[in-house]
Amino acid sequence: MASFLCANCPGASPEPIAQLARVQELYRQDPQVKLVTYITAGLTPEKAAEQYGAIAGKWWFLAGDTTAVQRVAEDYHLSLVDNSTIQTSNLFLIDRDQHVRGIYDGTKHKEIDRLLTEIGVLLYIYEHDDAGR
């Protein structure tokens, strides 16, 4: 899972991060499910992890300079706000081969339910794919 956090952006919704906390809790015991949140403005990774209750080794908060932020934005086909900040409520399901498997609106409950279903499907595929190897 990947997401972006702009803590001090006008109009930024706290809902996507709250939904990630829900995903973290539901998949707390599954080492295959990991969360990464790129911080684009407003908090340090340490403060964000503390504020949002990140479990070490499960949910990482990452920050970088403007160039790094721009590269990440390009990788996710996102546009920048003020040429340096990413502001999106989208959550990205990334598979173990680092492909985007789905994009979900983190402010809509039905989208999060769909995300949770698709995480379960992906884990099922991995389990049965690995069994055949």
Contacts in CASP RR format, 6 or more apart in sequence:
PFRMAT RR
TARGET T0000
AUTHOR 0000-0000-0000
METHOD contacts of the structure
MODEL  1
MASFLCANCPGASPEPIAQLARVQELYRQDPQVKLVTYITAGLTPEKAAE
QYGAIAGKWWFLAGDTTAVQRVAEDYHLSLVDNSTIQTSNLFLIDRDQHV
RGIYDGTKHKEIDRLLTEIGVLLYIYEHDDAGR
1 20 0 8 1.000
1 23 0 8 1.000
1 33 0 8 1.000
1 34 0 8 1.000
1 35 0 8 1.000
1 36 0 8 1.000
1 91 0 8 1.000
1 92 0 8 1.000
1 93 0 8 1.000
1 94 0 8 1.000
1 119 0 8 1.000
2 35 0 8 1.000
2 36 0 8 1.000
2 37 0 8 1.000
2 38 0 8 1.000
2 76 0 8 1.000
2 91 0 8 1.000
2 92 0 8 1.000
2 94 0 8 1.000
3 16 0 8 1.000
3 17 0 8 1.000
3 20 0 8 1.000
3 35 0 8 1.000
3 36 0 8 1.000
3 37 0 8 1.000
3 38 0 8 1.000
3 90 0 8 1.000
3 91 0 8 1.000
3 92 0 8 1.000
4 37 0 8 1.000
4 38 0 8 1.000
4 39 0 8 1.000
4 40 0 8 1.000
4 78 0 8 1.000
4 86 0 8 1.000
4 87 0 8 1.000
4 88 0 8 1.000
4 90 0 8 1.000
5 12 0 8 1.000
5 17 0 8 1.000
5 37 0 8 1.000
5 38 0 8 1.000
5 39 0 8 1.000
5 40 0 8 1.000
5 43 0 8 1.000
5 48 0 8 1.000
5 61 0 8 1.000
6 12 0 8 1.000
6 39 0 8 1.000
6 40 0 8 1.000
6 41 0 8 1.000
6 42 0 8 1.000
6 81 0 8 1.000
6 85 0 8 1.000
6 86 0 8 1.000
6 87 0 8 1.000
7 39 0 8 1.000
7 41 0 8 1.000
7 42 0 8 1.000
7 43 0 8 1.000
7 48 0 8 1.000
8 41 0 8 1.000
8 42 0 8 1.000
9 40 0 8 1.000
9 41 0 8 1.000
9 81 0 8 1.000
9 85 0 8 1.000
9 87 0 8 1.000
11 87 0 8 1.000
12 87 0 8 1.000
13 89 0 8 1.000
13 106 0 8 1.000
13 107 0 8 1.000
15 89 0 8 1.000
15 106 0 8 1.000
15 107 0 8 1.000
16 89 0 8 1.000
16 90 0 8 1.000
16 91 0 8 1.000
16 106 0 8 1.000
16 107 0 8 1.000
17 37 0 8 1.000
17 52 0 8 1.000
19 91 0 8 1.000
19 106 0 8 1.000
19 112 0 8 1.000
20 35 0 8 1.000
20 37 0 8 1.000
20 52 0 8 1.000
20 59 0 8 1.000
20 91 0 8 1.000
21 52 0 8 1.000
21 53 0 8 1.000
22 112 0 8 1.000
23 33 0 8 1.000
23 35 0 8 1.000
23 112 0 8 1.000
23 115 0 8 1.000
23 116 0 8 1.000
23 119 0 8 1.000
24 35 0 8 1.000
24 54 0 8 1.000
24 55 0 8 1.000
24 58 0 8 1.000
24 59 0 8 1.000
26 116 0 8 1.000
27 33 0 8 1.000
27 119 0 8 1.000
28 55 0 8 1.000
28 58 0 8 1.000
30 123 0 8 1.000
32 96 0 8 1.000
32 123 0 8 1.000
32 126 0 8 1.000
33 58 0 8 1.000
33 119 0 8 1.000
33 123 0 8 1.000
34 57 0 8 1.000
34 58 0 8 1.000
34 59 0 8 1.000
34 60 0 8 1.000
35 54 0 8 1.000
35 58 0 8 1.000
35 59 0 8 1.000
35 60 0 8 1.000
36 59 0 8 1.000
36 60 0 8 1.000
36 61 0 8 1.000
36 62 0 8 1.000
37 48 0 8 1.000
37 52 0 8 1.000
37 59 0 8 1.000
37 60 0 8 1.000
37 61 0 8 1.000
37 62 0 8 1.000
38 62 0 8 1.000
38 63 0 8 1.000
38 69 0 8 1.000
38 72 0 8 1.000
38 86 0 8 1.000
39 45 0 8 1.000
39 48 0 8 1.000
39 61 0 8 1.000
39 62 0 8 1.000
39 63 0 8 1.000
39 64 0 8 1.000
40 63 0 8 1.000
40 69 0 8 1.000
40 84 0 8 1.000
40 85 0 8 1.000
40 86 0 8 1.000
40 87 0 8 1.000
41 85 0 8 1.000
43 51 0 8 1.000
43 61 0 8 1.000
44 63 0 8 1.000
45 60 0 8 1.000
45 61 0 8 1.000
45 62 0 8 1.000
45 63 0 8 1.000
46 61 0 8 1.000
48 54 0 8 1.000
48 61 0 8 1.000
49 56 0 8 1.000
49 59 0 8 1.000
49 60 0 8 1.000
49 61 0 8 1.000
52 59 0 8 1.000
52 61 0 8 1.000
53 59 0 8 1.000
54 60 0 8 1.000
54 61 0 8 1.000
66 83 0 8 1.000
66 84 0 8 1.000
69 80 0 8 1.000
69 84 0 8 1.000
69 85 0 8 1.000
69 86 0 8 1.000
70 80 0 8 1.000
70 84 0 8 1.000
72 86 0 8 1.000
73 79 0 8 1.000
73 80 0 8 1.000
73 86 0 8 1.000
76 92 0 8 1.000
76 100 0 8 1.000
78 86 0 8 1.000
78 88 0 8 1.000
80 86 0 8 1.000
81 87 0 8 1.000
89 105 0 8 1.000
89 106 0 8 1.000
89 107 0 8 1.000
90 103 0 8 1.000
90 104 0 8 1.000
90 105 0 8 1.000
90 106 0 8 1.000
91 103 0 8 1.000
91 104 0 8 1.000
91 105 0 8 1.000
91 106 0 8 1.000
91 112 0 8 1.000
91 115 0 8 1.000
92 100 0 8 1.000
92 102 0 8 1.000
92 103 0 8 1.000
92 104 0 8 1.000
93 100 0 8 1.000
93 101 0 8 1.000
93 102 0 8 1.000
93 103 0 8 1.000
93 104 0 8 1.000
93 115 0 8 1.000
93 118 0 8 1.000
93 119 0 8 1.000
93 122 0 8 1.000
94 100 0 8 1.000
94 101 0 8 1.000
95 101 0 8 1.000
95 122 0 8 1.000
96 126 0 8 1.000
101 118 0 8 1.000
101 122 0 8 1.000
102 115 0 8 1.000
102 118 0 8 1.000
104 111 0 8 1.000
104 112 0 8 1.000
104 114 0 8 1.000
104 115 0 8 1.000
105 111 0 8 1.000
106 112 0 8 1.000
END
